[in-house]
Each structure stands twice: as C-alpha cells, then as structure tokens.
C-alpha cells in the first residue's frame, strides 16, 4: 500500500500547470467510439480512471493508440462486442457513459453497473428514463445494465433532477436518433459543454449546452475529429485552496477563470487575494483567513467536488463557518480524519459546523474518496509536523503527478510504500 508523507507548515509558492479535465475526458473518450473514423484527443490527464476506461474501450475491440501520456487516437470501427464486462470498470463511475455511446451508435449495449467513490447515492434512474424516452428497453441483469432499441426516436425529456451524468448520457444516445430531442433541466457544467462541443466537432447537431435546455437534431453518422479537452477546474481549485491553507502564493496556469468563479468568490470571502488573467489565476493568502458560509449547488454554484477542500481552509479560519452539502449525502466522511488532525467540526445532517482552530497537527489519516483525499493532503501541507495519508489510490484516480506538482511549488511531500521510507523522509525533513 502506497502512501503520501508530508511535512507541513511550508507556505506554497510558485507556478503550477493544470491538466485536462478528468470528468470531461471520460465522457469524451466514450463518445469517441461513436464514429468509425479515427478520433484524436489530447490534453488528457494521465490518471487511473482514464487508463481504466481506455483499457475497457480497447477490450470491446476499438483500436486505441496511445501517442503519449496525454494524447490518444481511437477508432471505433473495430468494435466487435457490445458487452462491457470489465472488472476494473466497476471501480469508476464513468463506465455508464459507454451505455449512451454504444446505444447511440449500435442501438444496443450492456455495461457493468458503475462504481467509483462512495460519496452517496448516485442512481441511474434519470439515465434509464432518458433511454426509455428515446425508445430503448432497459433491463438490469447480473450486475449490469442492458439497453436495446430497434430505433431511437427524438423526443422531449425532462430530467427531474439536475444530473451531469444523465445529461451527457442522454445527449450521446440522442445525437444519431431520428428527429429532434429536447433535454430540459439539463446540467450546465463546463464538462457538459465540452462533450457537446466534441460531438459537434464530429458532426453532431447540439445546441444549448451550458443552458438548462439542450436541443439535438439527430444525424445519420459522425466523423473523425481532433479535439483538446478543457482544463480541469477541480484540480485548479485544489491548488487554489492549497495556496490559501498554507498562506502561500500560487499562480495556477492553463485554466479558464470563468469556470472557477464560485471557488474564487469563496476564497475572496475567506480573506484571500485573487488575480485573474486570460488563462491563469493567482491566489495569495498572506493575512488571516476568515469564516464564511458555503452551500454546494449545480454549476454555476459552488461545486460539490470542492467542498472538502473548502472545509479544510475554513477549519483554520477565524470564527465559525458552515458548509452545506446539497448534492451527495456521504460527502463528510473526511471529517473524522480531519478531526484527528485537530479540526473542530460537527456534522448535523447535511451541514458541517466548523469552528476554526489555530492550526492542524500532523497525523496518520486515510483518504475516504478522491476529493476528500486531496483535501487531507491540503490539511497535511498546512499542519505542524508529519502527516501520513493512506489509501492514496483514491487520490490518484483524479490527480496526475500530485506530489510532483506540489513539490514544484515548495511542498515537502513524497510518495512512499514502506514504514522505512516514512522514517527516512521524517529524518530528512526534521
């Protein structure tokens, strides 16, 4: 079992380059199989979830050629199996995107039920509702979702709840349906827009992505394209919060500042200084951090994927803050770990009441999921003493070269695999 070991108390300073958005890339990779021509995708993050999905796409027969760690060519004309029964797929949530992609192209698919981080109930009922509305039959069997249609026909679909996954999946299924499809109450996240832009670059006819009504006119086929994935707003936000928690000064490069507006606004409220450039954001926190209130909401609201990182910053801010989680019910599993580091947090239902403390103390903690794991890394960077974080496989699902990037801005962090290496690191930094 590998771990991160961190010597905290060092203000981070310098520049960091943000990679491609994992959440956009996963859906785009699935959509790439919808044409029989070769698609080239770059600015991919080199993280576990991406590699698992690429293996699964190759596993159903598609030709997958890795040009380098951030670029891939995919040709879906070689697909010879519409059943994705791949053990690793159960470990990532994005496996369900292959349902929409295969259904849209072949009118048939069977995909193992998705897994990923256990941060709450994320049912597929809205996906299924959309597939059925388009004319598909849906059956749950042997731990998999099977969909089939003689033909897909455009229709009007109202999503009872804003859902990024359902919006993207239904959008993919509808792009080659017969006629017009309207998706109301659609998710507006940047990666929904990126997937729509990618599909349009292949010849789809999608309008309204980024608003709550998406209109799709079905086309007969899709064609090749070259496409670059948008920057990862969650990775960017994580480094922004790391700057705040360590009272540092970081220029976060290769970002779209508009995608970070909710994050920037809360950091300003907490006492940070924010400077925006065309493709970069600078965060500095020389003074005292202040309490504030945060509620997670669908985009353009404050993202649920930034909630644990925000809570870490507020845990060492003056006064009492509240963090209300309105998206996932199990998103506070990191609180017990953060309390071991000296935090004063009480969770009541979906609200965390945070009384700021002077500092965190190094401890041995475990990452309960992807974003909470990143938040614990930030806490370790801000803490006095040594912090060891177990279960870092969660973190590596979504952050490429995390310790290396942090080291470049002054963090004292290493990836280790034995107690001897932890002791060696401790002696080196003491």
N, C-alpha and C positions, 0 to 999 in steps of 0.2 A: 504493500500500500504506500503510495507516494503522498507526501505532504508538502505544504509550504511552511517555511520557518522564517519569521520576520523579527527584526529588531526595530522597534518603533521609536517615535519621538523625533524623527527627522523631517523637517519641512520639505516637501517635494518641490522641485523647481526645474524648469526646462521646457522642452517641446516633446509632444507625443503625436504620432501619426495614427489615425483611426482607420480601421479596415472596413471591409464591406459588411453590410447589414445581414446578420445571420437569418433573421426572420424573413427578410425579402428573398435572400438567396435560396432558401429551402423551397419556397413556392416556385421560384423561377426555374430551378433545376427540374422540378416535377413537370412544369409546363413545357419545358424544352423537348420532352418526348412526344409532344402533340403534332410535330411535323416529321415528315420522312426525309427532310433535308438536314444538313449539318448546322447546328447552332453553336456559336462560340460565346461563352460567358466569362467575363473577367471581373476583377475586384472581388473575388470570392474570399471569405475568411477561411483560413486553414484551421478548422476546428472539428471536433469529433462528430457533431451532428451532420455536418456537410459531408464528411467522408463516409459515414454510415449510409446516408441517402444515395450517394454516388455508387456505393457497392450494391445497393438494392436495385438501382436503375440498371446497372450492368447485369445484375442477376436475372432480370426478366428479358435479357437479350439485347438491350440497346448498346450501341457502341459508345464507350466512354473513353476519351483520350485526355489524360492529364498533360497539359502543355507545361505547366509549372504549378507551384502550390496555390496560385491564385487564379489560374485560367484553365478552363476545361472545354473540350469540344464534345458534343453529344449528337448522335444520330439515332433517331427512333425508328428508322425503317427496318431495323434488325430485330425488333421486339417479337418474341415467339411465345411469350407466356403472359397472361393477364392476371395471374395469381401471385401476389407478393406475400409469401410465407417465409419471412426472413427474421430470424431470432432477434437480431440487433434492432430491427425496425420497432420492436416493442419498447425500445428504450428512448425513442424520440417521438415527440408529439406530431411532427410534420409528416409522418407516414401517411396521414389521411389525405394529403394533397395528391397522392398518386391515384386516389379514387376519382377525384374530379377530372384529372388529366386523362386517365385511361377511359373513363366513361365518356368524356367528351370526344375522344378520338375513335375508340373502338366500340362504344355503346355497351361496354361490359368491363367489370373489374372485380377482383376480390383481394382485400388488403387486411392484414392482421390489425386488430384493434391497437390504437396508438398508446404509447406510454409517455415517458418524459418525467419532468419534475412533479412530485406530488404536492402541488400547492393549492389543491382544491378541485372541486368537481368541474370538469370541462366536457360536458356531454356532447354527443354528436347529433342531437335531435334536430338542430337547425340545418345541419348539412343534409340529413336524411329528408327533412321537409322540402328542401330545395331540390334535391334529386328527384323526389316523387313528383313535385310540381312540374318538372321538365318531362315527365313521362316514364321515369325509371321505376322498376320494382326494387325493393331493398329488403335484404334478408340478413339476419345475424346468425352465423353458424360457426361452430368450432373456434370461437375466439376471433372471428373475422367478420368484416362487413362485405357482403356481396351485392353488387348493383348490376342491373341489366336493363336494357331498353331496346325495343325494335327500332324506335327512332326517338330522338329528343326534339321536343317542340317548344319554342319560345313561349314564355308566359309571364305573368305578374307574380312576383314573390315578395312577401313582406316578412322580414326577419323580426320575430317577436322580441329579440334582444340583440343589441349591437355585438356582433361577433366577427373578429378578423378572420378566423379560420373558415367559418361558413361563407362569409362574403367572397373570399378568394376561391374556395372550392366550387361554389355555385357559378361564379364567374367563369372558371375554367370549363366547367361542364357545358355552359351555355354558348361558348364562342363559336361552336360549329353546329348548334341546334338550328332547326328550321324556323325561321321567323325572328321576332323581336322578344327580348327578355328584359324586364324591368326588376331591379332589386331595390326595394325600399328599406329604409332604416339600415343602410349599409354602413360598415365600418369605414372610417376616413383616415386611418393610419397611413403614414408615408409608405410602408411596405405594400399596402393595398394598391396605392397609386403606382408604385414601381412595377408590380406584377402586371397591372393593366397596361402600362407603357411597354413592357416587354412583349406582351401578347399582341399589342397593336403593331409593334415593330415586326412581328411575324405575319401581319396581315389581318389580325382581328379588328373588329369594329366596336370598340368600347368607348363610351362617353360618360362623363360624370364621376369618374373615380376621384376620390378626395371630397366628394359631397355625400349626402345621405341617400341620393338616388343615382344608381348606375344603370345606364341603358346600353343594351348589347344587341347588335344586329348580327345574326348568325352568318358565317361564311362557309364556303364549301371545304376549304383547306387552308393550312398555314404553311409558311415558307421559312427558309433559313434567315438568320439574322446574327449580327454581332452586338453584344449588349454588355454594359458595365453596371454592376449592382451599386445602389446608393450607399453612402457611408452609414455606419451603424450608430444610431442615435443613443442606444443604450450603453454601448462601450464608451462613447464620448461622454455621456452623463456620468458614468462610473469614474472616469478620470477627473471630471469636474468636481465631484464630491470628494475624491481623494485629495485634491488641492485644498478644498475647504476644511476637511477634517484635520489635515496636518499643518494648517496655517501656511500653506505653500503658495506657489505662483506657477501655474502651468498654462502653456499655450497648446490648446487642443486643435490639431490641424486635420485637414481633409474632412470637414463636416459641413452640413447645411444648417446654418444657425437658426433658421425658422423652425426646423424640426425640434430644436432644443429650447424653445421659448418658455414652456411651462417649467422646465428644470431651471433655466436661468432666472426666472421670476422668483422662484422659491429661494434660490441661493442669494439673490439680492435682498430678500426679506430677512434672511438669516445673517446679513451683515457682510457678505462678500462683495467684491468688486468684479464686474463683468465688462469685458470689452469684446465687441463683435466686429469681425472682419468679413470679407467676402466668403471665405471658406475656412474660417478658424474662429475659435472663441478662447479668450484668455480669462482665467479665473484666478483671483488672488484673494487671500484672506489673512491680512496682517493683523487685524484687530480682533475684538471679542465677537464670538458668534452669538446670535440672538434667537430666542424661541419664535416659533411660528406654528401655523396650523396647515395641515396638508390633507387633501382628500383625493384619492385616486379616481380617475374618470377616463372614459374612452377619449382618444385623441380628438381635439387638441388639448384635452385636460392633462393633469399630471399622470404620467404613465405608471401603471402598477409595477412594471419591471424596474422602476427607480425607487420604489417605496422603501425597501430595506436599506439602500444606500443613504437615502434621506434621513431615515431614522437614526443611523449611526452618527451623522453630523449633528442632529438635534440632541443626541444623547450627551454631547459635551458642549451644548449651547446653554447660555444663561436662561433660567426660568423654566416654565412648564410648557411643553408643546403637545399637540395631539396629532396623531396620524390615523386617518380613517381609511380603511381598505374596503372599497365598494365593488371590486372585481372578483377576487378569489378569497375564499373563506379560510384557507390554511396558510396565508402568507406571513403569519407572525411566528413561524416555527423557529426562527433565528433568535427570538427574544431570550429564551433560556440560555443560549450560548453567549449572547451579548451581556446578559446579567452576570455570567461567570467572569466577565472582564470588568465588572464594576458598574455597569449601567443600572439606572433606576427606572425601570419600565414596568407598567402594569397594563395588562390587556383586558379590556372589558368588551365582550362580543367582538365587533369588528373595529374597535378603536383602541389604539395604543396611547396611553398617557405617559409622557416622557418627562421626567424631572432631570434637568441637566446636571451632570456631575463635572468635577474639575478635570478629570482625565480618566482614560481607561487604563487597566492594568493587564499586562501580558498574561495569557493563559493558554491552555490546550483546549481547543474547540473543534467542532465538526461542522462542515458545510452541509446544511439540510437540503439545499437545492441550488440551482445555478446562481440566481441573483443574490440570494441570501449569503451564499459562499463568497461572492465578490464583496458584499458589504462587510463580512467578517475580516476580509483582507484589509479593507479600509480601516476598520477598527484597530487591527493589529499595527498598521502603519502609524496610527495616532497614539497608540498605547505606550506606556512606560514599560520597558523590559521586553522579554521574548514571548512571542505568540507562535504556537504551532497549530496549523489548520489541517485536520484530517478530511478524508473524502473529497479531495480536490478534483476527482473525476467529474463531479457536477460542474465545477467552475470551468473545466476545460471543454465542456460541451459548447460554450459560447464565447470564450475569450482566447484569442490567439496570442501566444507568447506573452502571457500576462506578467509573469515575474520579470521577463527580459525588458518589456516596455516600462514597467515600474522602476526597474534598476536604472534605466536611462534617465529618469528624472530624479534620481537620488535615493530611491528606496533601498533599504538593506533587506533583501528578500532572496531566498533560494528555494529551489525545488529539491527535496531530498527523499530518500526511501528507507533510511535506517536510523535508529537511535544514535548510532555512532556519528552519522553525518550531522544530526541535530546538535550533538555535543561539540563537534568540530566548528560548526557555524557559531555557536554561542561563544566559544573561546575566541574565535576570530574577531567578533564584533564587540567583545566586552573590553 
